[in-house]
Amino acid sequence: MKEITNPYWDEYVRLSLSPGFREPKELRQQLVCRYALALTSPRALQSMQDFAFGQDIVEIGAGSGYWKFCLEQLGLSVASYDNSPVESGANPYFTRESRPWSEVLIGGPEVVAQFPDRMLFLCWPPANNAMASTALSRFQGNRLVYIGEPRGGPRTGDRAFHDRLARHWKLIRKVDIPHWTAHNDALFLYERARKGRSGKG
């Protein structure tokens, strides 16, 4: 993978290698507010680039647009949406000091229907919230990248989302990525296993 500008990863590595490093909750909150919920490790970005194989991406719940910022440096085209982008001041994961890293348009899971030829990207969809399951039900494409916890994890997605993954999608690869203590997120690469009668999965 070519070298890119990735200050989130650089800062995480620098801090984690510091003598006597401990990971207080406040540090994670600071970095999440500055960058993104999931750590943009080079391995994660490379896995997404390889899996996309040149295919464009649609991202729902993009927050600050940091993943888009990194992925577009690798030559991928990413259409990013969030019902409450950082600049709206209404996103609970960010603060007034947070700033956008790339363009994130206002929109929720309903917009995926406009991008049947793109790969869907969901990074840390909110827990006990229909956002991810709705996006997946309306998505017409055949590839999905999901970053979050597996089924049973309390922090990402809802039951309907994980049920839909189990019924209609085939896990191609799980990529372990660095994550904060007490979290269990990873990067999951899926392909559609079959389509229901409605053509939706």
TIVOZA-309330 format. One record per residue (C-alpha): residue in one letter; x negated, y, z negated. Coordinates in steps of 0.1 Angstrom, whole numbers, padded with zeros to 4 digits. Layout:
<recs>
{rec 'a' {X Y Z}}
...
</recs>
This chain:
<recs>
{rec 'm' {0000 0000 0000}}
{rec 'k' {-0013 0034 0009}}
{rec 'e' {-0022 0058 -0020}}
{rec 'i' {0007 0081 -0029}}
{rec 't' {0014 0108 -0055}}
{rec 'n' {0030 0091 -0084}}
{rec 'p' {0026 0112 -0116}}
{rec 'y' {0051 0090 -0137}}
{rec 'w' {0029 0060 -0132}}
{rec 'd' {-0003 0079 -0137}}
{rec 'e' {0009 0094 -0170}}
{rec 'y' {0022 0060 -0183}}
{rec 'v' {-0011 0043 -0175}}
{rec 'r' {-0031 0071 -0191}}
{rec 'l' {-0010 0070 -0223}}
{rec 's' {-0009 0032 -0225}}
{rec 'l' {-0047 0030 -0223}}
{rec 's' {-0053 0056 -0250}}
{rec 'p' {-0069 0042 -0282}}
{rec 'g' {-0042 0034 -0308}}
{rec 'f' {-0014 0040 -0283}}
{rec 'r' {0020 0034 -0298}}
{rec 'e' {0053 0038 -0279}}
{rec 'p' {0077 0059 -0300}}
{rec 'k' {0112 0062 -0287}}
{rec 'e' {0107 0099 -0283}}
{rec 'l' {0079 0093 -0257}}
{rec 'r' {0101 0072 -0236}}
{rec 'q' {0129 0098 -0237}}
{rec 'q' {0104 0125 -0227}}
{rec 'l' {0092 0106 -0197}}
{rec 'v' {0126 0094 -0186}}
{rec 'c' {0138 0130 -0187}}
{rec 'r' {0109 0141 -0167}}
{rec 'y' {0109 0113 -0141}}
{rec 'a' {0132 0083 -0141}}
{rec 'l' {0146 0054 -0162}}
{rec 'a' {0124 0027 -0146}}
{rec 'l' {0086 0029 -0142}}
{rec 't' {0075 0033 -0106}}
{rec 's' {0047 0008 -0106}}
{rec 'p' {0027 0003 -0074}}
{rec 'r' {0039 -0034 -0074}}
{rec 'a' {0075 -0024 -0076}}
{rec 'l' {0072 0001 -0048}}
{rec 'q' {0052 -0023 -0026}}
{rec 's' {0079 -0050 -0032}}
{rec 'm' {0106 -0026 -0020}}
{rec 'q' {0086 -0015 0010}}
{rec 'd' {0080 -0052 0020}}
{rec 'f' {0116 -0062 0015}}
{rec 'a' {0131 -0032 0034}}
{rec 'f' {0109 -0041 0064}}
{rec 'g' {0115 -0007 0079}}
{rec 'q' {0152 -0006 0070}}
{rec 'd' {0166 0026 0057}}
{rec 'i' {0180 0028 0021}}
{rec 'v' {0210 0042 0004}}
{rec 'e' {0206 0049 -0034}}
{rec 'i' {0235 0054 -0058}}
{rec 'g' {0229 0069 -0092}}
{rec 'a' {0196 0085 -0081}}
{rec 'g' {0193 0109 -0110}}
{rec 's' {0162 0131 -0104}}
{rec 'g' {0154 0115 -0071}}
{rec 'y' {0120 0103 -0083}}
{rec 'w' {0122 0069 -0067}}
{rec 'k' {0131 0085 -0034}}
{rec 'f' {0101 0109 -0039}}
{rec 'c' {0078 0078 -0041}}
{rec 'l' {0095 0056 -0014}}
{rec 'e' {0096 0084 0012}}
{rec 'q' {0058 0087 0008}}
{rec 'l' {0057 0051 0021}}
{rec 'g' {0076 0060 0052}}
{rec 'l' {0110 0048 0040}}
{rec 's' {0142 0069 0047}}
{rec 'v' {0163 0072 0015}}
{rec 'a' {0198 0087 0013}}
{rec 's' {0202 0094 -0025}}
{rec 'y' {0234 0102 -0043}}
{rec 'd' {0246 0108 -0078}}
{rec 'n' {0279 0120 -0093}}
{rec 's' {0258 0143 -0116}}
{rec 'p' {0224 0151 -0100}}
{rec 'v' {0198 0166 -0123}}
{rec 'e' {0204 0202 -0112}}
{rec 's' {0241 0198 -0122}}
{rec 'g' {0231 0199 -0158}}
{rec 'a' {0258 0172 -0165}}
{rec 'n' {0236 0141 -0163}}
{rec 'p' {0233 0125 -0198}}
{rec 'y' {0199 0110 -0190}}
{rec 'f' {0183 0143 -0184}}
{rec 't' {0179 0177 -0201}}
{rec 'r' {0179 0213 -0190}}
{rec 'e' {0141 0211 -0185}}
{rec 's' {0144 0182 -0161}}
{rec 'r' {0139 0190 -0124}}
{rec 'p' {0147 0172 -0092}}
{rec 'w' {0119 0154 -0073}}
{rec 's' {0138 0152 -0040}}
{rec 'e' {0172 0159 -0026}}
{rec 'v' {0200 0141 -0043}}
{rec 'l' {0234 0147 -0029}}
{rec 'i' {0266 0147 -0049}}
{rec 'g' {0284 0114 -0045}}
{rec 'g' {0293 0081 -0062}}
{rec 'p' {0297 0045 -0052}}
{rec 'e' {0323 0053 -0026}}
{rec 'v' {0297 0067 -0002}}
{rec 'v' {0280 0033 0004}}
{rec 'a' {0307 0025 0030}}
{rec 'q' {0292 0052 0052}}
{rec 'f' {0259 0032 0053}}
{rec 'p' {0266 -0004 0065}}
{rec 'd' {0231 -0006 0081}}
{rec 'r' {0211 0004 0051}}
{rec 'm' {0197 -0015 0021}}
{rec 'l' {0215 -0006 -0012}}
{rec 'f' {0193 0005 -0041}}
{rec 'l' {0207 0006 -0077}}
{rec 'c' {0182 0016 -0104}}
{rec 'w' {0195 0013 -0140}}
{rec 'p' {0232 0016 -0133}}
{rec 'p' {0249 0026 -0165}}
{rec 'a' {0261 -0001 -0188}}
{rec 'n' {0298 -0009 -0192}}
{rec 'n' {0306 0014 -0163}}
{rec 'a' {0322 0004 -0130}}
{rec 'm' {0297 0024 -0109}}
{rec 'a' {0275 -0006 -0098}}
{rec 's' {0303 -0031 -0093}}
{rec 't' {0323 -0005 -0073}}
{rec 'a' {0292 0002 -0051}}
{rec 'l' {0287 -0035 -0045}}
{rec 's' {0323 -0041 -0037}}
{rec 'r' {0323 -0014 -0010}}
{rec 'f' {0288 -0021 0004}}
{rec 'q' {0288 -0037 0039}}
{rec 'g' {0251 -0043 0042}}
{rec 'n' {0231 -0075 0036}}
{rec 'r' {0203 -0064 0013}}
{rec 'l' {0202 -0051 -0023}}
{rec 'v' {0175 -0039 -0046}}
{rec 'y' {0186 -0039 -0082}}
{rec 'i' {0164 -0026 -0111}}
{rec 'g' {0178 -0034 -0145}}
{rec 'e' {0184 -0061 -0170}}
{rec 'p' {0196 -0096 -0160}}
{rec 'r' {0231 -0108 -0168}}
{rec 'g' {0237 -0105 -0205}}
{rec 'g' {0215 -0075 -0209}}
{rec 'p' {0232 -0047 -0228}}
{rec 'r' {0218 -0017 -0209}}
{rec 't' {0226 -0020 -0172}}
{rec 'g' {0257 -0027 -0152}}
{rec 'd' {0290 -0042 -0163}}
{rec 'r' {0304 -0078 -0163}}
{rec 'a' {0321 -0073 -0129}}
{rec 'f' {0288 -0063 -0113}}
{rec 'h' {0269 -0093 -0125}}
{rec 'd' {0299 -0116 -0116}}
{rec 'r' {0298 -0102 -0081}}
{rec 'l' {0261 -0107 -0079}}
{rec 'a' {0265 -0144 -0089}}
{rec 'r' {0294 -0150 -0064}}
{rec 'h' {0283 -0132 -0033}}
{rec 'w' {0245 -0126 -0035}}
{rec 'k' {0214 -0148 -0034}}
{rec 'l' {0184 -0138 -0054}}
{rec 'i' {0154 -0138 -0031}}
{rec 'r' {0128 -0127 -0057}}
{rec 'k' {0124 -0113 -0091}}
{rec 'v' {0095 -0089 -0096}}
{rec 'd' {0083 -0083 -0131}}
{rec 'i' {0076 -0046 -0137}}
{rec 'p' {0061 -0028 -0167}}
{rec 'h' {0089 -0017 -0190}}
{rec 'w' {0093 0000 -0223}}
{rec 't' {0093 -0020 -0255}}
{rec 'a' {0126 -0036 -0264}}
{rec 'h' {0137 -0033 -0227}}
{rec 'n' {0140 -0062 -0203}}
{rec 'd' {0144 -0047 -0169}}
{rec 'a' {0129 -0061 -0138}}
{rec 'l' {0132 -0056 -0100}}
{rec 'f' {0156 -0080 -0083}}
{rec 'l' {0157 -0085 -0045}}
{rec 'y' {0190 -0099 -0032}}
{rec 'e' {0204 -0109 0002}}
{rec 'r' {0241 -0115 0008}}
{rec 'a' {0250 -0151 0004}}
{rec 'r' {0284 -0150 0021}}
{rec 'k' {0312 -0126 0028}}
{rec 'g' {0347 -0129 0014}}
{rec 'r' {0378 -0127 0036}}
{rec 's' {0378 -0089 0033}}
{rec 'g' {0342 -0087 0046}}
{rec 'k' {0331 -0072 0013}}
{rec 'g' {0308 -0086 -0013}}
</recs>
